[in-house]
Amino acid sequence: MINFLDFTNSIPLLIIAGAGLVVMLLETIFPKSQRSTAETLIFYFSIAALAAGIYFSFADLSKNFIIYNKFIRVNTLTAVLNIVLIAGMLITLLSSKNFLEQEHFNHGEYYALMFFALLGMMLMTQANDLIILFVGLELMSVCFYVLAGFLRKNIDSNESAFKYFLLGAFITGFFLMGIAFVYGYTGSTNYTAITDTHPQKNTFYLIGLTLVFIAFIFKTGSFPLQMWIPDVYHGAPTVVTGMMSSIGKTAAFGAMISLFSIFGLNNIPMIIAMIAIFTMIYGNVVALVQINIKRLLAYSSIAHAGYIMIGFISINQFSIRAVLFYLVAYILMQLGAFIIISMVEENTGKVNAKNTLESYKGLGKKHPFLATLMTIFLFSLAGIPPFAGFWGKYYIFLSAIQVNYIWVAIIGILISLVGVYYYIKVILYMWFYEAAEINDTGLHSDFSFTAAVISVIGIFAFGIYPELILKYIRNII
């Protein structure tokens, strides 16, 4: 039975859900003649709602409850994930305003879709029932399909949405079939009830978990279900690509932590290790030959999914901390890189048409501050100290070493050295080549600059003093 305490322990969820509904309402009550006023009000309201969500999520760090008739969990893990997801969405919305205004698509439904996508992500990470997990996953995915095609006059954006929708709908069948197998044996979809039946050695139960795991392989962009990522990330609006490739991936991995820390993946460590290795190899090797920076970072995101997957070889307290730290660092550096790309697009005046490496020639001379920020993000993605990306890879590889998978750590380190090459290549284009002949319209992206600077500050702060994150997740299970 639902009671008042359920509401008081789910304030961040209620804020995000309510904000999405309010944004939809605000979009309808203003006439077309006051469109700009409505969009400005919606933007500032969205920022305030996300800030409130972060504030109340900090209050949940010391809680440990299962609420809403055992459907939703509230504990340190879910609180940390909520803070990370909401903060990432805050950075995304800050960087979206200028981009959408330039493309003449600054509509309120964009912000509503962002809120409902975030709600789906939070439901995924807080789920204590497979049905809630499915609802959250589909809510996030449906919003992503629409956001990927939000620039409806852009053929690349339409193609991105169509491909993502078809493949996402296909993989939903795997997820539902997995739930059916688990329910068929245990008689429940509730995490608590399932664990009480002790079904670990039942064949149908294991098949069900395997099918659910396959769905997560797709959502995280891991090998061999990574084929959709380059085309979808390339065609989607740049700020949406940054959000999907960082916050969306974080939600999927966060849901995996919540689910498999209860049900376990420790009986298939070799399979997880091979998935991680092939994902890292595929992403890094194919990224070497890319000439479009969005596709380069798309393949890079596949490689990073491989690094994160190493943390699931053995799910224990240290590996969960390692994965969470990596996810925080990844959101900052991946989002930051795509924010810079969106600002360069604004500078050239053409979305997707000027994302080749050639268009980044001489960026350091034209816009040195922009190039400096991009250099920091790329160095962090490459895992170079003193940035947060270095500590993320360090903790991930250390988690493999602690469970005697030293060879996986060695392979991961060697493969990550390959990734340094294509990150350095972008930096060389920015600083050591003559400026490209492009239509320079100037940069007028105050909010985007703010979002990029916030990301850089986080990368430096967590790189120099990783304890800022670790102190919140030290005793997470």
C-alpha positions as CSV (number, residue, x, y, z in Angstrom):
1,M,0.0,0.0,0.0
2,I,1.3,3.5,-0.9
3,N,1.7,5.9,1.9
4,F,3.0,9.4,2.5
5,L,6.6,8.2,3.3
6,D,6.8,6.8,-0.3
7,F,6.3,10.3,-1.7
8,T,8.8,11.9,0.7
9,N,11.4,9.3,-0.3
10,S,10.9,9.8,-4.0
11,I,11.1,13.6,-4.3
12,P,13.7,13.6,-7.1
13,L,11.5,11.3,-9.2
14,L,8.5,13.4,-8.6
15,I,10.3,16.7,-9.4
16,I,11.5,15.4,-12.8
17,A,8.1,13.9,-13.7
18,G,6.3,17.0,-12.6
19,A,8.8,19.3,-14.5
20,G,8.1,17.4,-17.7
21,L,4.4,17.9,-17.3
22,V,4.8,21.6,-16.4
23,V,6.9,22.2,-19.5
24,M,4.3,20.6,-21.7
25,L,1.7,22.9,-20.1
26,L,3.8,26.0,-20.5
27,E,4.2,25.2,-24.2
28,T,0.5,25.2,-24.8
29,I,-0.7,28.3,-22.8
30,F,1.5,30.9,-24.6
31,P,0.3,32.1,-28.0
32,K,2.6,32.0,-31.0
33,S,3.2,35.7,-30.7
34,Q,4.9,35.1,-27.4
35,R,6.9,32.0,-28.5
36,S,10.3,33.5,-27.5
37,T,9.0,34.4,-24.0
38,A,7.7,30.9,-23.5
39,E,10.9,29.2,-24.6
40,T,13.0,31.4,-22.3
41,L,10.7,30.7,-19.4
42,I,10.8,27.0,-20.1
43,F,14.6,27.0,-20.3
44,Y,15.0,28.7,-16.9
45,F,12.3,26.6,-15.3
46,S,14.0,23.5,-16.6
47,I,17.4,24.5,-15.1
48,A,15.7,25.3,-11.7
49,A,13.9,21.9,-11.7
50,L,17.1,20.0,-12.4
51,A,19.0,21.9,-9.7
52,A,16.2,21.1,-7.2
53,G,16.4,17.4,-8.3
54,I,20.2,17.4,-7.5
55,Y,19.6,19.0,-4.2
56,F,17.0,16.5,-3.0
57,S,19.0,13.6,-4.4
58,F,21.8,14.4,-1.9
59,A,19.3,14.0,0.9
60,D,18.8,10.3,-0.2
61,L,22.5,9.4,0.1
62,S,22.0,8.0,3.6
63,K,18.7,6.2,3.0
64,N,17.9,2.6,2.4
65,F,14.3,2.0,1.6
66,I,12.1,0.0,-0.8
67,I,9.0,2.0,-1.5
68,Y,5.8,1.9,-3.6
69,N,4.9,-1.7,-2.8
70,K,8.5,-2.8,-3.3
71,F,8.7,-1.4,-6.8
72,I,11.3,1.4,-6.2
73,R,14.6,1.4,-4.3
74,V,16.1,4.3,-2.6
75,N,19.7,3.9,-1.3
76,T,23.2,5.3,-1.6
77,L,23.7,3.7,-5.1
78,T,20.5,5.1,-6.5
79,A,21.1,8.5,-5.0
80,V,24.6,8.7,-6.5
81,L,23.2,7.6,-9.9
82,N,20.4,10.2,-9.7
83,I,22.9,13.0,-8.9
84,V,25.1,12.0,-11.8
85,L,22.2,11.6,-14.3
86,I,20.5,14.9,-13.3
87,A,23.8,16.8,-13.3
88,G,24.5,15.5,-16.8
89,M,21.1,16.5,-18.0
90,L,21.7,20.0,-16.5
91,I,24.9,20.4,-18.5
92,T,23.1,19.1,-21.6
93,L,20.2,21.7,-21.3
94,L,22.7,24.5,-20.7
95,S,24.4,23.6,-24.0
96,S,21.1,23.1,-25.9
97,K,19.7,26.6,-25.9
98,N,22.1,28.2,-28.4
99,F,22.2,25.2,-30.6
100,L,18.4,24.9,-30.9
101,E,18.0,28.6,-31.5
102,Q,20.5,28.5,-34.3
103,E,18.7,25.6,-35.9
104,H,15.3,27.3,-35.3
105,F,14.1,24.3,-33.4
106,N,14.0,25.8,-29.9
107,H,10.6,24.3,-28.9
108,G,9.3,23.4,-25.5
109,E,8.7,19.7,-26.4
110,Y,12.5,19.3,-26.6
111,Y,12.8,20.1,-22.9
112,A,9.8,17.9,-22.1
113,L,11.4,15.0,-24.0
114,M,14.6,15.5,-22.0
115,F,12.7,15.4,-18.7
116,F,10.8,12.2,-19.6
117,A,14.0,10.6,-20.9
118,L,15.6,11.4,-17.6
119,L,12.6,10.1,-15.7
120,G,13.0,6.8,-17.6
121,M,16.7,6.7,-16.7
122,M,16.0,7.2,-13.0
123,L,13.3,4.5,-13.0
124,M,15.9,2.1,-14.6
125,T,18.4,2.7,-11.9
126,Q,15.9,2.7,-9.0
127,A,13.8,-0.2,-10.2
128,N,13.2,-3.1,-7.8
129,D,11.0,-4.9,-10.3
130,L,11.7,-6.0,-13.8
131,I,8.4,-4.4,-15.0
132,I,9.6,-1.0,-13.7
133,L,13.0,-1.6,-15.3
134,F,11.2,-2.3,-18.6
135,V,9.0,0.8,-18.3
136,G,12.0,3.0,-17.6
137,L,14.0,1.6,-20.4
138,E,11.2,2.1,-22.9
139,L,10.4,5.6,-21.7
140,M,14.0,6.5,-22.2
141,S,14.2,4.8,-25.6
142,V,11.1,6.3,-27.0
143,C,12.3,9.8,-26.0
144,F,15.6,9.0,-27.6
145,Y,14.0,8.0,-30.9
146,V,12.2,11.3,-31.1
147,L,15.2,13.4,-30.0
148,A,17.4,11.7,-32.5
149,G,15.1,12.9,-35.3
150,F,14.3,16.2,-33.7
151,L,15.8,18.1,-36.6
152,R,13.1,16.8,-38.9
153,K,14.2,18.8,-41.9
154,N,17.6,17.2,-41.7
155,I,17.8,13.9,-43.6
156,D,20.6,12.6,-41.4
157,S,18.6,13.2,-38.3
158,N,15.6,11.4,-39.8
159,E,17.8,8.4,-40.8
160,S,19.3,8.3,-37.3
161,A,15.9,8.1,-35.6
162,F,14.6,5.5,-38.1
163,K,17.6,3.2,-37.6
164,Y,17.5,3.6,-33.9
165,F,13.8,2.9,-33.7
166,L,13.9,-0.3,-35.8
167,L,16.9,-1.8,-33.9
168,G,15.6,-0.7,-30.5
169,A,12.2,-2.2,-31.1
170,F,13.9,-5.5,-32.2
171,I,16.0,-5.7,-29.0
172,T,12.9,-5.0,-26.8
173,G,11.7,-8.5,-27.8
174,F,14.8,-10.0,-26.2
175,F,14.2,-8.0,-23.0
176,L,10.6,-9.0,-22.7
177,M,11.3,-12.7,-23.4
178,G,14.0,-12.6,-20.7
179,I,11.4,-11.2,-18.2
180,A,9.0,-13.9,-19.3
181,F,11.5,-16.7,-18.6
182,V,12.3,-15.3,-15.2
183,Y,8.7,-14.9,-14.3
184,G,7.8,-18.3,-15.6
185,Y,10.1,-20.0,-13.1
186,T,10.0,-17.7,-10.1
187,G,6.4,-16.5,-10.4
188,S,7.4,-12.9,-9.8
189,T,9.1,-10.0,-11.5
190,N,10.1,-8.3,-8.1
191,Y,13.8,-8.4,-7.3
192,T,13.1,-9.1,-3.6
193,A,10.7,-12.0,-4.3
194,I,13.0,-13.5,-7.0
195,T,16.0,-13.6,-4.7
196,D,13.9,-15.3,-2.0
197,T,13.3,-18.2,-4.4
198,H,17.1,-18.9,-4.8
199,P,16.8,-19.7,-8.5
200,Q,20.5,-19.4,-9.5
201,K,20.9,-22.9,-10.9
202,N,17.6,-23.1,-12.9
203,T,18.1,-23.3,-16.7
204,F,15.0,-21.2,-17.6
205,Y,16.0,-18.5,-15.1
206,L,19.5,-18.3,-16.5
207,I,18.2,-18.1,-20.0
208,G,16.0,-15.2,-18.9
209,L,18.9,-13.3,-17.3
210,T,20.9,-14.0,-20.5
211,L,18.3,-12.4,-22.7
212,V,18.0,-9.4,-20.4
213,F,21.8,-9.1,-20.5
214,I,21.8,-9.2,-24.3
215,A,19.4,-6.2,-24.2
216,F,21.8,-4.3,-22.0
217,I,24.7,-5.1,-24.4
218,F,22.7,-3.3,-27.1
219,K,21.8,-0.3,-24.9
220,T,25.4,0.1,-23.8
221,G,26.7,-0.2,-27.4
222,S,29.0,-3.2,-26.5
223,F,30.2,-5.8,-29.0
224,P,28.6,-7.5,-30.9
225,L,25.5,-5.2,-30.8
226,Q,27.3,-1.9,-31.4
227,M,26.4,-1.5,-35.1
228,W,23.8,1.1,-34.6
229,I,25.9,3.6,-32.7
230,P,28.0,5.3,-35.5
231,D,25.0,6.1,-37.7
232,V,22.7,7.1,-34.9
233,Y,25.3,9.3,-33.2
234,H,26.3,10.9,-36.5
235,G,22.8,11.8,-37.6
236,A,21.3,13.0,-34.3
237,P,21.5,16.6,-33.2
238,T,24.9,17.1,-31.7
239,V,23.7,18.0,-28.2
240,V,21.4,15.0,-28.3
241,T,24.3,12.8,-29.4
242,G,26.3,14.0,-26.4
243,M,23.4,13.2,-24.1
244,M,22.7,9.8,-25.5
245,S,26.3,8.7,-25.6
246,S,27.1,9.7,-22.0
247,I,23.9,10.0,-19.9
248,G,22.0,7.3,-21.7
249,K,25.0,5.0,-21.5
250,T,25.4,5.8,-17.8
251,A,21.7,4.9,-17.1
252,A,22.1,1.6,-18.9
253,F,25.3,0.7,-16.9
254,G,23.7,2.0,-13.7
255,A,20.7,-0.3,-14.3
256,M,23.1,-3.2,-14.8
257,I,24.8,-2.4,-11.5
258,S,21.4,-2.3,-9.7
259,L,20.2,-5.5,-11.4
260,F,23.2,-7.7,-11.5
261,S,24.6,-6.8,-8.1
262,I,21.5,-8.6,-6.8
263,F,21.2,-11.4,-9.4
264,G,24.9,-11.7,-10.2
265,L,27.0,-12.2,-13.3
266,N,29.9,-13.8,-11.5
267,N,29.3,-17.2,-13.1
268,I,30.2,-15.9,-16.5
269,P,33.4,-13.8,-16.0
270,M,35.2,-15.1,-19.1
271,I,32.2,-14.2,-21.3
272,I,32.2,-10.6,-19.8
273,A,35.9,-10.4,-20.3
274,M,35.7,-11.4,-24.0
275,I,32.9,-8.9,-24.6
276,A,34.9,-6.2,-23.0
277,I,38.1,-7.0,-25.0
278,F,36.3,-7.2,-28.4
279,T,34.4,-4.0,-27.6
280,M,37.6,-2.2,-26.8
281,I,39.4,-3.5,-29.9
282,Y,36.5,-2.8,-32.3
283,G,35.9,0.8,-31.0
284,N,39.5,1.9,-31.0
285,V,40.7,0.3,-34.2
286,V,37.8,1.5,-36.3
287,A,38.0,5.0,-34.8
288,L,41.6,5.2,-36.2
289,V,40.3,5.7,-39.8
290,Q,37.4,8.1,-39.2
291,I,37.5,11.6,-40.7
292,N,34.2,12.8,-39.3
293,I,34.7,13.8,-35.6
294,K,31.2,12.7,-34.6
295,R,31.7,9.2,-36.0
296,L,35.2,9.2,-34.4
297,L,33.7,9.9,-31.0
298,A,30.9,7.4,-31.6
299,Y,33.5,4.6,-32.1
300,S,35.4,6.0,-29.1
301,S,32.2,5.6,-27.1
302,I,32.1,1.9,-28.1
303,A,35.6,1.5,-26.8
304,H,34.7,3.2,-23.5
305,A,31.8,0.8,-23.1
306,G,34.4,-2.0,-23.3
307,Y,36.5,-0.3,-20.5
308,I,33.4,0.0,-18.3
309,M,32.4,-3.6,-19.0
310,I,35.6,-4.8,-17.4
311,G,34.1,-3.7,-14.1
312,F,31.4,-6.4,-14.5
313,I,33.8,-9.3,-14.7
314,S,33.3,-9.7,-10.9
315,I,30.7,-7.5,-9.3
316,N,32.0,-6.5,-5.9
317,Q,32.3,-3.4,-3.8
318,F,35.5,-2.2,-5.5
319,S,34.4,-2.9,-9.1
320,I,31.1,-1.0,-8.5
321,R,33.0,2.0,-7.2
322,A,35.3,1.8,-10.2
323,V,32.4,1.7,-12.6
324,L,30.6,4.6,-10.9
325,F,33.8,6.7,-10.9
326,Y,34.3,6.0,-14.6
327,L,30.7,6.9,-15.4
328,V,31.0,10.3,-13.7
329,A,34.3,11.1,-15.5
330,Y,32.8,9.8,-18.8
331,I,29.8,12.0,-18.7
332,L,31.9,15.1,-18.1
333,M,34.5,14.4,-20.9
334,Q,32.1,13.0,-23.5
335,L,29.4,15.7,-23.0
336,G,32.1,18.4,-23.0
337,A,33.5,17.1,-26.3
338,F,30.1,17.2,-28.0
339,I,29.4,20.6,-26.6
340,I,32.5,21.9,-28.3
341,I,31.4,20.2,-31.6
342,S,28.0,21.9,-31.4
343,M,29.7,25.2,-30.9
344,V,31.9,24.7,-33.9
345,E,28.8,23.8,-35.9
346,E,27.3,27.0,-34.8
347,N,30.4,28.8,-36.0
348,T,30.2,27.2,-39.4
349,G,26.5,27.5,-39.7
350,K,26.0,23.9,-41.0
351,V,25.0,21.0,-38.8
352,N,26.8,17.7,-39.7
353,A,28.2,19.2,-42.9
354,K,31.3,20.6,-41.3
355,N,32.2,17.9,-38.8
356,T,35.1,16.6,-40.7
357,L,38.6,16.9,-39.2
358,E,39.4,19.4,-41.9
359,S,37.0,21.8,-40.4
360,Y,39.0,21.7,-37.1
361,K,42.2,22.9,-38.8
362,G,43.5,26.0,-37.1
363,L,40.8,26.1,-34.4
364,G,43.5,26.9,-31.9
365,K,44.4,30.1,-33.7
366,K,40.8,31.2,-34.4
367,H,39.3,30.3,-31.0
368,P,42.1,29.3,-28.6
369,F,39.9,28.9,-25.6
370,L,37.5,26.6,-27.5
371,A,40.5,24.5,-28.7
372,T,41.9,24.4,-25.2
373,L,38.7,23.0,-23.8
374,M,38.5,20.4,-26.5
375,T,42.1,19.4,-25.9
376,I,41.3,18.8,-22.2
377,F,38.3,16.7,-23.0
378,L,40.3,14.6,-25.5
379,F,43.2,14.1,-23.1
380,S,40.8,13.0,-20.4
381,L,39.1,10.5,-22.9
382,A,42.6,9.2,-23.7
383,G,43.2,8.6,-20.0
384,I,46.1,11.1,-19.5
385,P,46.7,12.5,-16.0
386,P,45.9,14.7,-14.2
387,F,42.4,14.4,-15.6
388,A,39.5,12.4,-14.3
389,G,39.6,10.0,-17.2
390,F,43.0,8.7,-16.0
391,W,41.6,7.7,-12.6
392,G,38.6,6.1,-14.3
393,K,40.7,3.8,-16.3
394,Y,43.1,3.1,-13.4
395,Y,40.3,2.0,-11.1
396,I,38.7,-0.1,-13.9
397,F,41.9,-1.9,-14.7
398,L,42.7,-2.4,-11.0
399,S,39.3,-4.0,-10.5
400,A,40.3,-6.7,-13.0
401,I,43.7,-7.2,-11.4
402,Q,42.1,-7.7,-8.0
403,V,40.1,-10.7,-9.3
404,N,43.2,-12.2,-11.1
405,Y,42.2,-11.1,-14.6
406,I,45.5,-9.4,-15.0
407,W,45.6,-10.3,-18.7
408,V,42.4,-8.4,-19.3
409,A,43.9,-5.3,-17.7
410,I,47.1,-5.6,-19.8
411,I,45.1,-5.9,-23.0
412,G,42.9,-2.9,-22.0
413,I,46.0,-0.8,-21.3
414,L,47.6,-1.7,-24.6
415,I,44.4,-1.0,-26.5
416,S,43.9,2.3,-24.8
417,L,47.3,3.3,-26.1
418,V,45.8,2.9,-29.6
419,G,43.1,5.3,-28.7
420,V,45.6,8.0,-27.8
421,Y,46.5,8.2,-31.5
422,Y,43.2,9.4,-32.8
423,Y,42.6,11.8,-29.9
424,I,46.1,13.3,-30.6
425,K,45.2,13.5,-34.3
426,V,42.3,15.8,-33.5
427,I,44.5,18.0,-31.3
428,L,47.1,18.2,-34.1
429,Y,44.5,19.5,-36.5
430,M,43.4,22.1,-34.0
431,W,46.9,23.5,-33.1
432,F,49.4,22.6,-35.8
433,Y,47.5,23.1,-39.1
434,E,46.6,26.3,-40.8
435,A,43.1,27.5,-40.4
436,A,40.4,26.0,-42.6
437,E,38.6,28.2,-45.1
438,I,35.1,28.1,-43.5
439,N,32.3,30.6,-43.1
440,D,33.2,31.9,-39.6
441,T,30.0,33.4,-38.2
442,G,31.5,34.0,-34.8
443,L,30.7,32.3,-31.4
444,H,27.8,33.6,-29.3
445,S,27.2,30.6,-27.0
446,D,27.3,31.9,-23.5
447,F,25.3,29.0,-22.0
448,S,27.4,26.4,-24.0
449,F,30.6,28.0,-22.8
450,T,29.2,27.7,-19.2
451,A,28.4,24.1,-19.7
452,A,31.8,23.3,-21.2
453,V,33.6,25.1,-18.4
454,I,31.5,23.2,-15.7
455,S,32.6,20.0,-17.4
456,V,36.3,21.0,-17.4
457,I,36.2,22.0,-13.7
458,G,34.7,18.6,-12.9
459,I,37.4,16.8,-14.9
460,F,40.1,18.7,-13.1
461,A,38.6,18.5,-9.7
462,F,37.9,14.7,-9.8
463,G,41.3,14.1,-11.5
464,I,43.3,16.0,-8.9
465,Y,41.1,14.8,-5.9
466,P,39.1,11.7,-6.8
467,E,38.1,11.4,-3.2
468,L,35.4,14.0,-3.9
469,I,33.5,11.1,-5.6
470,L,34.9,8.1,-3.7
471,K,33.7,9.3,-0.3
472,Y,30.1,9.1,-1.4
473,I,30.4,5.6,-2.9
474,R,32.9,3.9,-0.5
475,N,30.3,1.7,1.2
476,I,27.8,1.4,-1.5
477,I,27.1,-2.3,-1.0
